[in-house]
């Protein structure tokens, strides 16, 4: 039986080999080799896709495990309070809100003294004092929540003109 007598081509047939089906004497040897080669290629592609997905998923989960506070980079959090802020979504949100208020007020109120050239940053000094005497003395998340809520309210009231 000649391979040319079979008009229907085998689409999986490797290039350069005669077109034949299961009746062709060389079919089983060629199809098996092609199947094994295709199987390995598919397993490699699946493995590569799985590895890509696994790396992406791991980096996504790692990013979720550490909440980023806007006021500082959590990778460098050292104190107990900074670590609490970085791991608590609500505290991180409050820290971000306070940072936004601080930047708005600072942009409106800071500058240089015309006579002495000294830097004038009234909210910067006030914020530093609050951080050292109130925020950094909180032992837990509940205390920090109250401290941030009170500080945000205080900044909004005291610096209302600068915030408009």
C-alpha positions, 0 to 999 in steps of 0.5 A: 500500500503506497502512502500516496493513495491516501488523499486525506492528510494527517495534520499532525504528520511531521514535515517531510514524511509521507502522508498516511493514516493508521493503515500505513506501516510507518504510521505508528512509529511516526505518530508515536514520536510526534505525539511524544514530542507534542506531549513534551512541548505541551507539558513544557508550555503548561509548566512554564505558564504555571510557573509564571502564574505562581510567581505572579500570585506569590508577589501579589500575596506578598504585596497584600501582607504589608499595607503601605502607609503614605507617611513613610515606607513600610520596608523601613518601619522600625518602631512598634508603632510604625509596624502596627500602622503598616500591618493595619489597613485602617491605621494605614488609611488614617496615616495616609489621610493625615499625611494628605492634610499635612502636605496641603497645609505645609504647602500653604504655610511653609516658606522662608523668613524674609529677614533671616532666611530661616525656614518657617514650617509651623505645621512641620514642627507641630506634627513632629511634636505630636508624633513624638509625644502622642503617636509614638507612645501608643501601645496598641492599635486602639490607641493609635486609632484614637490619636489619629482621629483626634489629630486629623480633626485638630488639623482640619479645625486649626488649619482650615484656612490653609485647607481651602 
